[in-house]
């Protein structure tokens, strides 16, 4: 859950992925707990690209979603295609990251994916959603501080 209003969440999300495209820390895909990302085996910098299109999965007010792709730059890390969607949650925004990948390594990769890879993928996406939500909240906090405002309760 991001501590920022839905009305600005897409703009902040685009800022986040622009930094990822530029190779910033946002381009590191990590397994689960952020503290693990300091170890190379648990964190990997990927080549990120993104775009925006209409989110047709929400029946509410029309808005956009982010199309996300990354290239693992390794024979061991799969390439990923997915979406980042945001939903209104009171004065906050719920961040949802979904997507798909093809396990690398042929049949051995498929076996690894069944045994452990899917868990790693889910943990990595959960970490990405949490880091993105934290970034949205931080961007909103900085904007409010500069404008002399406080965040609404909620």
N, C-alpha and C positions, 0 to 999 in steps of 0.2 A: 504494500500500500504506500503510495507516494503522498507526502504532505504538501501537495500543491493542487490548485483547482484544475479541473478537467479542461477548462477553457484555454489554458496555457500549456498543458502537458505535451501536446504534439510538438510545439515549437521547442520546448526544452529537450524532447526526445531527439529531434533533428540535430540540435546542438551536440548532444551526446554522441550520436553516430557520425557526425562530421569529425569530431575529435578521434573517434575510432578509425575512420577512413584515413586520417592523417597519421595513424600509427601510434596514437596515444595509449595510455594505460587502459582505456576503454576497449582496446582491441585484444586484450588478453582474456582468453576463455579459461575459466578455472573450474576445478572440481569442488563443488560444495562450499565448505567453509573458506571465507576470504583469507584467513591466515595461511592456508595451504598454498595459495597462489605465489608465495615467495619462493617456493621450491620448483625448479624447472619441470620436474616430472608431473606436477599438478597444475601448472599454468602454461599456456601456449599462446603466443601472439599469432593472430590470424589476419588475413587480408579481408577487410570488411567493405561491403558496398550496401547501399540501401536506397529506397525510393518510397514514394508516398502514393497511395491510391485510396479510393473510397472504401470504407469499411461497410460491407453489405451484410455482415453477420449480426449487426445490432439493429433492432427494430425501432429504437428511439430516434432522436434527432440525428440527421445525417452528419457524419464526420469521417475523418480519414484514419487509416492504419499505416503502419510502416512495413514495407517489404524488406526483409533482411537476408543477406547472403554472406557467408564467409567461406574462405578457402583455407583449409587447414595447413597448407604449406608443408605437409608431411605425409608420408605413405601410411602413417599410423593414425592420423586424425582425419575423420571424414569431413567433406565439404557439407555445408548446411544451407538449407533454404527454409525460410519461415516468415512469420509475421509477428509484429508487436502491436497489440491492441490495448486501448485504454478504455476504461469504463468509469462512469461517474459513481463516486462512493461518498455522498455527502459533500463536505468541503475538500475531500481528498480524491485521489485517482487510483484505481486498481490497475496494475500493469500485468498484462498477460503475454507470455512469449510461447509460441508454438511453432513447430516446424518438423522437418524430416531430413533424413540423411541416408546414404547408402553406406553400409559398413565397408571399409577398405579391407583388402587382403583376401578377397575371394571367399571360398567356403570356410577357411579358418577364421576369417573376420566375422562371418555370420555366426559361427559357433561362439566366438568371443562376445559378440553383441548379445546373444541370448543369455550367456552366463553372467556378464558384467557390463558390457558396453551400454546397454539401455539405461542401467542405473546411473552410469557416469554421465550419459547424455541428459537425463532428467535432472541430475544434481547440477550440471553445468548450466542448464537453462534456468533453473531456480536461482542460482547465483547471479546470472545475468539479469534476471528480473529484479532481484533484490538490489543489485548495484545500480541499475537504472532508476528504480524508485527512489533510492537514497540520493542519487544525483538530481532528480527532479525536485525533491524536497530541498536540497541544498541550494539549487539555483533560485527557487522561490524564496527561500530564507534570505539570500543575498539581495534579491530584488527588493524585498520588503524592507530590509535594513537600510538600503540606499534611499528608499522612498519615505523612510520614517514611519512605516506601518508595522503592525503586528499581525500575525496569522490568526485567522478566525478559529474559534473553538470548534472541534468536531472531528 
